[in-house]
Amino acid sequence: ERSRKRTHQRRLCCGCCDSDCGHVTLRRRRRARRRRRRRTRRRRRRSDLACQQEQGRKRTRGTRMSERKDNIIELWEATYRMEPSKLERFMPHQVNAIIKEAMQELLADAQWDGQGCQQLSQKLCRVVKERVKQLHIPRYKLVLQSVIGQVKGQGAYVASRCLWDTATDNYASYSFKNQSIFCTLMVFGLYLE
């Protein structure tokens, strides 16, 4: 019975050996592999920590690390704010003034041109977006939509749909018309939590 138990407990590496051969069992091999993996992981962690300490970086839990080109490290912690303060809200009257000013600069003497109006629409959106960003409204995503068309005595309706939070999100729109073209531009301010 002892010999049976021994052969049953021991697994051999090949079929040519008998139970008294002295080969390492499969279980022992697995243990040895695990030990080697643990050692290599520990070495890697130590080398990573040493590299981070050399470069002056230190990671902490619960923070996000971002690095700029000039090697300035910023640590951001979660604010857990679900809505903006009163001074940080998207104010449509301020954005309307910016849209009106940009449209009068770019579209005052513009003439209808099918392909040229596409670039004009993109330029108008780019200019308005840059100026609205200068208002420094934090944590708002800006989405702009502009429509430019030819004036030929027709009527036109421009509508849009959006799923949003009515407590924090808002929009501003302005329409412009001269002898040749009409333009409607909408700026949506969506709060990012």
N, C-alpha and C positions, 0 to 999 in steps of 0.2 A: 504494500500500500504506500509506503514511503516513496518508492521510485515513481509510482504513478503520480503522486502529488507533486513531486519535483518536476517532472516533465510537463505537467499541466500548468504549473506556475511559471515555468521558464519558456520564453519564446526564443527560438534560435534565429540567427540572421540568415542561415541558409539550410537547405535540407541535408547537406552532406555531413553535418556535425551531429554528434550524439549529445546526450544530456550532460556529460562530464567534460565537455570540450573547453569550457571556460570563457566563452564569448559573453559579451555584455548583453543583458536582456533589453528588450524593446522599451520597457518602462524606464530603465536607467538612461537610455539614450535620449528619450523625451525630456527627462529631467535636466540632463546636461545641456540640451538645446535651449530650454527655458532659461537656465542660468546665464548662458552666453548672451541671449537676447536682452535680458535685464541689464547685464554689464554694459552692453553697447548703448542701450537707452540712457543709462546713468551717465556714461561718458559724453554722449551727445548733449544731454541737458547741461552738464557742467561746462562744456565748450560754448554752448549757446549763451549761458549766463555770463561767462567770461567775456565773450564778444560784446554783449550788451553793456556790460560795465565799462569796457574799454571805450566804447563809443558814447558813453554818457547817457544811455537810455535805460530806463527802468520801467517795466510794465507793472501796473497795479490792476487789481480786479475792479470791474465795474467802470472802467474808463476806456475810451476809444482813442487810439493814437494815430495821428496823421502827420506826415512829414512833408515839408516844402523843399524846394530846391536849395534854399539857403540854410538847410540843416537846422531850422527852428522847429522844435517839437511842441505840438499843442496837445494838451490833455483835455478831453471834453467829458464832463460828467452829465448824467441824465438829469433833466429838469422836471420831468413828470408834469409838464404844463399841458393842459388839454384845451385851453383857449387863450387868445392874446389879451394883453392888457388894453386899457382904453386908448392909450397913446400909440399902440402898435397895430391898430386895425387898418384895414384897407378902406381908405376914404375916397368914395367915388367923385366928390366935387374937386378934389385935388387932381385926380387922374383925368377928369373931363377937361380941366384947364390945359393940361399937358397935351391931350389929344387935339384939342382945338388949335392950339398954337402950332403944333407940328403939321397939321393939315393945311393951315393957312400958309405956312412957309413952303411946303412941297407941292401943293395942288392949286395954288392961286391962279397960275397961268398955264396949267397942264392941259393938253389936248388929248383926245381919245386916240389911242393906238393899241390894237389888239395884243401885240406881243410886248410892247413897251410898258403897258399897264401892269403886267405881271411883275416886272422888276420894280416898278414904282410901288406896288402894293407891298412887296417884300421889304423895300427900303423904308417905307412908312412904318411898318411893324417893327423893324429893327430900331429906328430912331425913337419911337414911342417907348419901346421896351427899355432901352438904355436910360431914357429920362425918368421913367417910373422907378427903375432900380435906384436912381439917385435919391429917391425919397426915403430910402433905407427902411423899408417895411420888412421886418424880420419874419422868417418862417412862412412866407407866402409864395406860392408858385403862381407865376403869371402865364396866362394863356391868351394869345391875341388872335383875333379873326377879323380880316378886312375883306370888303367886297367893293370892287370898282366896276362901274358899268357906264355905258354910253347913254347920254341923254337924247331921247328922240320923242319926247312927249308921252312916254309910257309910265305906268305906275309900277312900283316894285316894293315887295315886302321882304325884309330880311329877318329871319327868326333863328333862334338857337335853343338847344335844350342841354341841360347839364344836371347831374345829380350831385347835390352838395348839402352842406350843413348851413341852414339859414341863419344860425346864430353867429357864425364866424366868416362865412364866405360872402363875397359881393361882386358886383361888376360895374363897369362904367362904359357908356357908349356915346358916340357922337356921329352925326351925319353932316356931310359937306356936299355942296352942289355948286357948279359953275355952268357956263354955257355949253361945255362939251361933255363933262363927266359928272357922275355922282359917286360918292364914297361913303361907306358906313364902316366904322371901326369899333370893335368891342374888345374890352380888356377884362378878363376874369381873374379875380384874385382868390385863390383857393388856399386855405390855411392848412399847413402840414403839422400834424401833432408830433 
